[in-house]
Amino acid sequence: MEKLLIGIFAMASVVVASNILVQFLLLDGLLTWGAFTYPIAFLITDLMNKIYGPTAARKIVLAGFITGILCSLVGSKIMLQGDGYEYPAVALRVAFASGLAFIIAQLFDITVFNKLRSAEWWKAPLASTLLASLIDTAVFFTIAFSAQITFFSEAANNEISWSWEIVPFLTFGADAPLWVSLAVADLMVKWLIGLAALIPFRILFRFFHHLIIKHLEKFLFYDTIRHRVNK
């Protein structure tokens, strides 16, 4: 587990930061600052998958999933003040959708990455991130906000009923539920960051790969010396 601590810490940090920054709105509420930190989770998963393999990547995803659940539990207990009413910082539907979308999308990312592992270096991280981001956005926003999802309680639905408001799509298109615009804006950011993340993916992989090679060479050197001494 020692070799995975960096990945676990990085994933947990991204999840915590995203849960905090999602409270801060941008572009008249179409985006939040959390939309810019959350996609880094895919970079971490792909990097750990490339270096240590899918089993290690799944452990890191599990750590992120558990962190997300803890954040949701804390957020559900924090009450914010509205116009004469209180509401939880994290609504029940949002918390449930967030955890489900994260685990589904991240595991899908690992699967796609493994299918393309032997292809050119950029194909696996790019394809896995773009496709997993699409799944993440579709699962999260549909379960968290769609009025067609009816298995939540009336109280849970009331917490997110604001997202059903009919507004111009992305502020200039045809009328559509607000949550649809939020989903598309979120996906666009994820894809842009996914493209940009190819640069740090390449740099960080080379850096960690170099460290691993040096560690192995050092280990083999001392192992050889120890073997000769014992003889």
N, C-alpha and C positions, 0 to 999 in steps of 0.2 A: 504493500500500500504506500510505502514511502515515495515511490516514484510518481504516484498519482496525486500527491498532496497539492502540488502546484495547480493541477487541473481542477481538483475539487475546490480549492480556495478561490480560483478564478471564476468557476461556474457559480459558486455560492455568492460571490461578490456581485456578479452581473445580475443574478436573480434579485438580491436584496436591493441593489441600486435601481433596478427597473421598477420594482414595487413601490419605491419611494418617489421616483421621478414621474411615474404615471399620474401623479396628483397635479402636476404642473402642465398647463395647457399651452398650445401653440396654434397659430393660424386660426384664430376664432374657435378653438376647440376641436379642430379637425385632427390634430396630432397632440401628442404629449412628448415630453423629453424622454420618457421611458421607451418610446418607439425607436430611439436612436441607440439605446444601450442594449435592449433585449436581443437584437440580431447577433451581437457578439457571442451569445451562447452557441450559435451554430459554428462560429469560427473555433471556439474552444473544443467542441465535440469533434470537429473534423481534424483539428490538429492532434488531439490525443488519439484519435482513431488511426491517423497516419503514423504516428510515432510508436504507439503501444498496442494497437489492434482494437478490434470491436469489443472484446470483453472488457477491457479497461475503459473504453469510451462509455459503455453502458453503465459502469459503476459511477462514472462522473455525472452522467445524466441522472442517475438515481439520487445522487447527492443534491443536484439542482432541484429535482422534484420534491425531495423532502424539505429543502430550504423554502421552496415556494409555498408548500403547505403551511409551514410555520409562519411565514409572512402573512398568508391569508388569515390564519387564526388570529394573529395579532391585530391585523387590519380590521377584522370583523368586530373586534372589541372596542375599537377607537370610534367614538361617536363625534360626528361633525355637525355644526350648526347651520341649518338652512333658514329660509324665511318663516320663522315660527315653528320649525320642526327639527328633529334630529335624524341623522341617517348615518349608517356605518361607512367608514372609509373604504371598505371592500364589501360590495354587495354579494349575497350568497351565490347568485347565478354567475357573477364575474369570477368569484373564487373557484367555483367548480369548473367552469369553462377553461380558466387559466391553467389549472393543473392538468386537466385532460388533454388540452391542446399541446402543452409542453411535452408530456411524455410520448404522445402519439407522433408528433412532428420530429422529436429528437431521435426516437428509435427508427423512424422512417429515414431520416438523414443518414444514420449509421448504415442501414441496409443499402441505400443507393450508393453511398461512398464505397462500400465493399465491392459492389458490382463493377465499379469503374476504377478500382484501385490500381490496376495494371495499365490503365490508359495514360495519356499525357497528364502531367502533374496538375494542371489547372482544371481538368474536366471533372474529376471526382468532387472537389470542394465546391465548384460552381454549380454543377447539376444538383448535388444533394442539398445545397443551401437554397437554391431557387425553388425546387419542388417542395422541400420541407417547409419553407416559409409560406408557400401557398396553402399547404395543408393546415399549418398552424393558424393562419389568419381565418381560413374557412371554418375550422372547428371552433375556434375561440369566439368569433363574432356571431356565428349562428347560434351557438348554445347560450352565450351570454346575453344576447340582445334580440334575437328574432322573435316576433310575436307568434310565429307558427309553432314554437316550442311551448307545449302546454303542460308538461309534467311537473313544473315548479308550482309552489304555492302562490296564492294571490299576493301575499306580502312580499315574496321574492320578486314577483313580476312588477309590483309597484315600485320597487327600488330602482328598476331600470326602464320604467315606462317612458322616461324622458327621451330615450333613444328611438322611440317610435314616431316622433314628430316628423311630419312630411315637410321636407325642405328641398331646395334645388340641389341636385347631385353635384358634390364637390363645389358648392356655392354658385355654380353657373349653368348646370345642366338641367335635364328634366326632373320633375319632382320625384322624390324617393325617400324612404325612411332614412333618418339621420344616420343610423348605424351602418347602412350600406356605404355611405360616404366615408365614415370612419374606417371601415374595413379596407376599402380601396386605397385610401391615403396611407394606412398602415402598411399594406402590402408593397406599395411603391417604395416606401422608405426601406423596408426589409430587402427588397431586390437591389436597390442602389448600394446599400451597405454591403450586401452579399458580393456584389461586383468589386467594390473597393477593398473588401477583405482578402481578396486574392493576393494583394501585395504583402500585408503582414503575415498571411499564411505561409507564403514562400520564404520570407525572411526568418520567421520564427522556427519553421521546420528545419531550415539549414542550421540555425543556431543550436537548437536542441539536438539535432542529429550529430553535430560536431561534438557537443558535450558528451553524448552517449558513446561515440567512437573513442574519445579520449579516455573515458572511464573504463571502457572495455580493454583498451590497450594497456592502461595502468594495471588493471586487474590481472590480465594475462601475463604481464611482465613480472609482477610479484609472485604470481602462481608458479611461473617457470623457475624463478630464483628459489622459491620455497621447495619445489620439487627436486632441484639439483642439490640443495643443502641436505634434504632428507636422504638422498641417495648416498 
